Amino acid sequence: MSEAFVWPQLSSRSADLNPAEARQRAEAAGRADGFQQGLEEGRAAAAAELRELRERVAATLEDVEVQLREHREQQVDGLAGIVHALCCRVLGHELLSNVGVLEAVLAEAVSRLEAGAGEAEVFVNPEDHAAISGLYQGALPLHTDAGVPRYGISVRLPTQAVDFQPMTLVDELFEDVRNDGAR
């Protein structure tokens, strides 16, 4: 035994406590320390859980945003298709039922032809012939040609032709609108 045992110095107050009271104080101090440690561990766990939850919510919101954008694009495309079909129907109806529209189209076509190159003739799709022949009172001969698109009109000379294809015009208009929207 080379070293001597040294008794810890007890405060005068510790010596005054009875063992039961000292035990209670030690338990209370242990509970307080344990509570504090548990509180810190709980806060750390809650912070980690909150970070994870925020990441999941952010990812979910990104997914929702992508889905909404895709859905919006589909709606716009669907609406554009409906408007396109409606424009074609209205334009075709006007051409087949409004003599003013028909005469304006024919006058524009004739004005684009070479003057004095012969007598012009008008060609229409066979499905449109009955409606146009009932409407058209002009001097140019009216014929059918299955090669003329529905609602189209072709004014021809032996060496030249001017074609009016309203559906192609509508297609070009919608393509221009799409291109403008993409910019």
DAGI-V377675 format. One record per pair of residues at least 12 apart in sequence whose ideal C-beta (glycine too) atoms are under 7 Angstrom apart, sorted by the first residue. I is the first residue (numbers start at 1). J is the second residue. Records with the same first field share a line. If there is no record, write none. Layout:
I->J, J
//
This chain:
80->174
84->170, 174
87->170
88->167, 170
91->151, 166, 170
92->150, 151, 166
95->151, 166
96->128, 131, 132
97->131
99->135
102->132, 135, 136
105->153, 164
106->122, 138, 153, 155
109->153, 155, 162, 164
110->155
112->162
113->155, 157, 160, 162
114->157, 160
117->157, 159, 160
118->157, 158
120->140, 155, 156, 157
121->140, 141, 143, 156
122->140, 141, 142, 143, 153, 155
123->143, 144, 145, 148, 154, 156
124->142, 144, 148, 153
125->148, 149, 150, 152
126->144, 146
127->150
128->150, 151
129->144
149->165, 167
151->166, 167
152->164, 165
//
